[in-house]
Amino acid sequence: MMILATLALVPAVAVLAPDAIDLGASTGGGAVVPPAPHSAEISVLTYNVRGLPWPLAKGRAKALKAIGVELATMRRDGRQPDVVLIQEGFRGEIGDLVEASGYRYWARGPSRFQRASGAGPADGRRYATVRYPSFGEGWGKFTGAGLHVLSDAPITEVEDTPYRYCAGFDCLANKGVMLARLALPGAPGAIDIVNTHLNSRRAAKVPIARSLRAHNLQTEELMAFIDAHRDADRPLLVGGDFNVLDAPDRYDYRSAERPYQVVSEFCNRVADPCEGQALGDPAARPWLRSQDLQAFAGAGPVTVRPIRIETLFGASGTGRRLSDHDGYLVRYRLSWDSAVTAAASPRPPVEVRPQLRSGLGVKVTWRR
């Protein structure tokens, strides 16, 4: 069972603010004007907070608390992201970040001792899991995955798994992927949100070919996880540290099979402009200028597309630079028609039973 944490004692803030709905009107000839589609927006921030333990990094406890304060300032001004996806949240001070930020719903995983679920890639059997013990391989897992999802909307379900394959010093963390299902006030059904962190390149300190092979296998595991756990009738949002900066060989691996579209690539098309991202030369592949990506899919009754992009906590964005990564914020628009709203089945009741948990807020379990 995944662990959810809830820190606030007030009702969750609604994520979505639906537009006014026009249910249609009759014309003089008796024809009915089709109902106007409903729409709502949700903003998602993905942020590698560099929450590494000492002596790997210094001053990170103070920085994590400062990130929480920055998010609280945005909340006070009505600008907070609806969902925050955190990577490298290895330190206990993540609890301070969450408490300061004001998000009620908090999920994390996979844990340090968790084992991978589901079938692994068929070609993974040829990958030697320990080849460079001098660079962290085979030492065991010192931390969990460092993945966290913060939300103003209720998190109703969570699935997660660590990756089977890794390379170099990345093997010291149980890196993986998690899916959080959110109930969205004002919209039909729910939305699936995926957070992940893939193997680093040079920071792994092993040959590039070795880290590339681990990254490719993790990409296969990521796609298999999404296929196994997402609901194709629900919108899907994906974010995380993909470690693809200036690495087309990583980005392109099995790209035609992705169950999602990458936001920065989608928004680079002339026909699909997104506020905040200038159109660039496709040949220059501007989506390879960052380690961090977001992606989306919405082939069911609720469609989704990105409409605005913003950089936070970075040299080119708003807020103080508090990590070696910028925060990457995307606002999405969800659209559906009134028939979808009428057909939406009621959500099953969720029973929440809080239990005290030292240093980590409140442990929450649920049942349908």
LOBA-709734 format. One line per 3 residues: number of its first residue (from 1); their letters; for each residue x negated, y, z of C-alpha. Coordinates in pm, whole numbers. Layout:
<nodes>
NUM> a> X:Y:Z ~ ... .
</nodes>
This chain:
<nodes>
1> mmi> 0:0:0 ~ -135:341:-93 ~ -163:606:177 .
4> lat> 30:927:142 ~ -16:1215:380 ~ 227:1497:455 .
7> lal> 108:1791:661 ~ 375:2059:635 ~ 695:2045:839 .
10> vpa> 907:2244:595 ~ 1097:2114:290 ~ 888:2065:-21 .
13> vav> 880:2355:-264 ~ 1063:2280:-590 ~ 816:2241:-873 .
16> lap> 1048:2317:-1156 ~ 1264:2616:-1233 ~ 1501:2515:-1515 .
19> dai> 1603:2771:-1769 ~ 1968:2872:-1793 ~ 2165:2594:-1959 .
22> dlg> 2408:2651:-2246 ~ 2647:2358:-2264 ~ 2772:2456:-2608 .
25> ast> 3072:2647:-2742 ~ 3347:2574:-2993 ~ 3353:2763:-3319 .
28> ggg> 3667:2882:-3489 ~ 3666:2574:-3715 ~ 3657:2337:-3419 .
31> avv> 3293:2237:-3461 ~ 3083:2224:-3144 ~ 2750:2401:-3129 .
34> ppa> 2484:2152:-3009 ~ 2383:2215:-2650 ~ 2067:2412:-2600 .
37> phs> 1782:2202:-2464 ~ 1696:2232:-2099 ~ 1338:2317:-2012 .
40> aei> 1118:2361:-1709 ~ 749:2409:-1639 ~ 489:2241:-1420 .
43> svl> 128:2346:-1362 ~ -153:2101:-1290 ~ -503:2183:-1165 .
46> tyn> -784:1928:-1200 ~ -1089:2011:-991 ~ -1409:1824:-904 .
49> vrg> -1476:1982:-565 ~ -1824:1829:-515 ~ -1729:1691:-176 .
52> lpw> -2052:1494:-145 ~ -2195:1397:194 ~ -2518:1538:332 .
55> pla> -2803:1507:229 ~ -2677:1466:-128 ~ -2530:1815:-107 .
58> kgr> -2547:2092:152 ~ -2280:2332:269 ~ -1997:2127:126 .
61> aka> -1786:2115:443 ~ -1761:2493:441 ~ -1695:2499:67 .
64> lka> -1410:2248:91 ~ -1241:2455:360 ~ -1288:2765:143 .
67> igv> -1119:2590:-150 ~ -820:2525:75 ~ -812:2893:170 .
70> ela> -826:2996:-198 ~ -531:2767:-276 ~ -344:2915:22 .
73> tmr> -408:3265:-115 ~ -263:3158:-448 ~ 38:3015:-263 .
76> rdg> 90:3341:-78 ~ 90:3521:-414 ~ 323:3264:-575 .
79> rqp> 49:3142:-813 ~ -37:2803:-662 ~ -57:2503:-898 .
82> dvv> 236:2268:-856 ~ -2:1970:-855 ~ -375:1951:-772 .
85> liq> -592:1659:-888 ~ -917:1639:-689 ~ -1229:1440:-771 .
88> egf> -1537:1385:-550 ~ -1328:1437:-238 ~ -1551:1204:-36 .
91> rge> -1576:1404:287 ~ -1336:1415:580 ~ -1306:1791:536 .
94> igd> -1069:1719:248 ~ -809:1703:527 ~ -896:2063:617 .
97> lve> -860:2163:252 ~ -514:2005:230 ~ -394:2153:557 .
100> asg> -509:2503:460 ~ -364:2480:109 ~ -7:2420:225 .
103> yry> 74:2121:2 ~ 315:1890:175 ~ 248:1572:-22 .
106> war> -98:1417:-40 ~ -202:1081:-189 ~ -553:939:-209 .
109> gps> -729:633:-342 ~ -873:388:-423 ~ -1033:312:-88 .
112> rfq> -1391:204:-24 ~ -1315:-168:13 ~ -1040:-198:-247 .
115> ras> -1083:-452:-529 ~ -989:-400:-892 ~ -646:-525:-999 .
118> gag> -524:-660:-1330 ~ -727:-827:-1602 ~ -1062:-676:-1693 .
121> pad> -1184:-597:-2047 ~ -1264:-914:-2240 ~ -1607:-788:-2346 .
124> grr> -1697:-692:-1988 ~ -1822:-1043:-1921 ~ -2138:-956:-2112 .
127> yat> -2212:-660:-1885 ~ -2463:-735:-1607 ~ -2320:-563:-1299 .
130> vry> -2663:-525:-1135 ~ -2954:-433:-1358 ~ -3106:-129:-1187 .
133> psf> -3103:-191:-809 ~ -3355:90:-757 ~ -3083:333:-869 .
136> geg> -2792:223:-654 ~ -2660:-83:-834 ~ -2576:-372:-605 .
139> wgk> -2594:-174:-280 ~ -2221:-194:-216 ~ -1968:88:-192 .
142> ftg> -2050:368:50 ~ -1730:566:-19 ~ -1391:536:-184 .
145> agl> -1313:687:-523 ~ -1281:1044:-391 ~ -952:1091:-578 .
148> hvl> -667:1293:-426 ~ -332:1423:-553 ~ -168:1720:-379 .
151> sda> 188:1813:-469 ~ 471:2044:-375 ~ 718:1789:-516 .
154> pit> 771:1455:-339 ~ 533:1174:-432 ~ 755:867:-440 .
157> eve> 519:594:-565 ~ 144:545:-605 ~ -58:286:-795 .
160> dtp> -436:272:-802 ~ -736:55:-877 ~ -1114:93:-873 .
163> yry> -1308:26:-1191 ~ -1494:-303:-1215 ~ -1791:-160:-1398 .
166> cag> -2036:114:-1311 ~ -2393:221:-1375 ~ -2666:365:-1153 .
169> fdc> -2592:581:-852 ~ -2226:604:-951 ~ -2194:248:-818 .
172> lan> -2224:380:-461 ~ -1865:516:-488 ~ -1562:301:-564 .
175> kgv> -1466:514:-864 ~ -1135:440:-1027 ~ -793:569:-1125 .
178> mla> -464:645:-951 ~ -110:718:-1070 ~ 128:928:-860 .
181> rla> 497:935:-949 ~ 665:1265:-863 ~ 1034:1338:-819 .
184> lpg> 1096:1668:-994 ~ 1373:1891:-857 ~ 1573:2037:-1143 .
187> apg> 1470:1780:-1405 ~ 1597:1432:-1490 ~ 1402:1139:-1357 .
190> aid> 1040:1163:-1251 ~ 696:1229:-1398 ~ 383:1012:-1388 .
193> ivn> 53:1186:-1312 ~ -285:1011:-1344 ~ -610:1118:-1178 .
196> thl> -947:961:-1259 ~ -1326:1000:-1241 ~ -1547:817:-1493 .
199> nsr> -1917:725:-1473 ~ -2165:1009:-1502 ~ -2424:1026:-1776 .
202> raa> -2767:1154:-1676 ~ -2682:1184:-1305 ~ -2650:804:-1290 .
205> kvp> -3032:795:-1334 ~ -3024:486:-1554 ~ -3082:467:-1931 .
208> iar> -2819:651:-2132 ~ -2720:331:-2311 ~ -2645:170:-1975 .
211> slr> -2427:454:-1848 ~ -2251:474:-2186 ~ -2162:106:-2172 .
214> ahn> -2019:145:-1820 ~ -1823:453:-1933 ~ -1679:265:-2230 .
217> lqt> -1566:-25:-2011 ~ -1407:220:-1766 ~ -1225:385:-2058 .
220> eel> -1080:46:-2148 ~ -975:-8:-1786 ~ -817:338:-1771 .
223> maf> -603:274:-2079 ~ -503:-71:-1955 ~ -405:75:-1617 .
226> ida> -188:343:-1780 ~ -20:88:-2006 ~ 52:-137:-1708 .
229> hrd> 189:124:-1467 ~ 338:421:-1650 ~ 701:430:-1759 .
232> adr> 715:512:-2131 ~ 1044:698:-2078 ~ 879:940:-1834 .
235> pll> 647:1227:-1918 ~ 283:1145:-1849 ~ 12:1391:-1743 .
238> vgg> -352:1286:-1708 ~ -643:1477:-1555 ~ -985:1424:-1409 .
241> dfn> -1359:1431:-1451 ~ -1417:1233:-1771 ~ -1791:1313:-1789 .
244> vld> -1780:1386:-2163 ~ -1974:1714:-2177 ~ -2169:1718:-2507 .
247> apd> -2110:1343:-2536 ~ -1906:1263:-2849 ~ -1998:895:-2822 .
250> ryd> -1811:885:-2489 ~ -1517:1098:-2599 ~ -1462:912:-2924 .
253> yrs> -1466:560:-2783 ~ -1131:399:-2873 ~ -982:748:-2913 .
256> aer> -725:625:-3167 ~ -579:394:-2900 ~ -527:653:-2630 .
259> pyq> -175:658:-2484 ~ -203:1039:-2452 ~ -315:1356:-2632 .
262> vvs> -603:1563:-2494 ~ -485:1917:-2415 ~ -790:2108:-2541 .
265> efc> -784:1921:-2871 ~ -407:1967:-2913 ~ -429:2340:-2837 .
268> nrv> -707:2390:-3091 ~ -461:2332:-3376 ~ -331:2644:-3547 .
271> adp> 24:2506:-3536 ~ 7:2448:-3159 ~ -150:2755:-2997 .
274> ceg> -171:2760:-2619 ~ -207:3079:-2421 ~ -556:3109:-2274 .
277> qal> -739:2891:-2528 ~ -882:3068:-2828 ~ -874:2871:-3153 .
280> gdp> -1217:2736:-3237 ~ -1383:2559:-3525 ~ -1262:2197:-3507 .
283> aar> -1601:2086:-3636 ~ -1758:2239:-3324 ~ -1529:2021:-3108 .
286> pwl> -1475:2274:-2826 ~ -1314:2001:-2613 ~ -1665:1864:-2551 .
289> rsq> -1771:2179:-2363 ~ -1655:2049:-2027 ~ -1668:1733:-1818 .
292> dlq> -1306:1789:-1717 ~ -1005:1708:-1932 ~ -629:1704:-1911 .
295> afa> -395:1510:-2139 ~ -24:1446:-2185 ~ 237:1221:-2345 .
298> gag> 613:1247:-2367 ~ 775:1021:-2624 ~ 1085:947:-2414 .
301> pvt> 1398:1155:-2351 ~ 1190:1429:-2184 ~ 926:1582:-2408 .
304> vrp> 618:1763:-2280 ~ 359:1997:-2426 ~ 93:2232:-2284 .
307> iri> 166:2603:-2315 ~ -104:2777:-2108 ~ -463:2711:-1997 .
310> etl> -664:2887:-1727 ~ -1002:2846:-1559 ~ -1018:2885:-1181 .
313> fga> -1305:2903:-934 ~ -1566:2954:-1204 ~ -1786:3216:-1365 .
316> sgt> -1530:3267:-1643 ~ -1220:3229:-1426 ~ -1050:3374:-1121 .
319> grr> -1156:3301:-764 ~ -1497:3225:-611 ~ -1724:2957:-755 .
322> lsd> -1709:2686:-489 ~ -1826:2376:-681 ~ -2050:2279:-971 .
325> hdg> -1730:2240:-1175 ~ -1465:2496:-1268 ~ -1103:2432:-1186 .
328> ylv> -906:2354:-1502 ~ -539:2459:-1485 ~ -280:2367:-1747 .
331> ryr> 86:2470:-1751 ~ 320:2230:-1930 ~ 675:2273:-2056 .
334> lsw> 919:1984:-2021 ~ 1224:1982:-2248 ~ 1536:1767:-2264 .
337> dsa> 1899:1802:-2369 ~ 2215:1792:-2163 ~ 2290:1432:-2263 .
340> vta> 1972:1325:-2084 ~ 2077:1516:-1775 ~ 2420:1354:-1776 .
343> aas> 2273:1008:-1821 ~ 2006:1042:-1555 ~ 2061:786:-1280 .
346> prp> 2041:901:-919 ~ 1706:852:-751 ~ 1688:571:-496 .
349> pve> 1667:689:-136 ~ 1320:712:11 ~ 1263:647:380 .
352> vrp> 957:825:521 ~ 815:705:851 ~ 521:918:971 .
355> qlr> 247:762:1182 ~ -36:954:1344 ~ -371:902:1175 .
358> sgl> -681:1061:1325 ~ -843:1325:1109 ~ -636:1252:802 .
361> gvk> -300:1405:880 ~ -7:1164:868 ~ 18:818:717 .
364> vtw> 340:774:526 ~ 504:458:399 ~ 821:440:195 .
367> rr> 1078:199:64 ~ 1351:215:-198 .
</nodes>
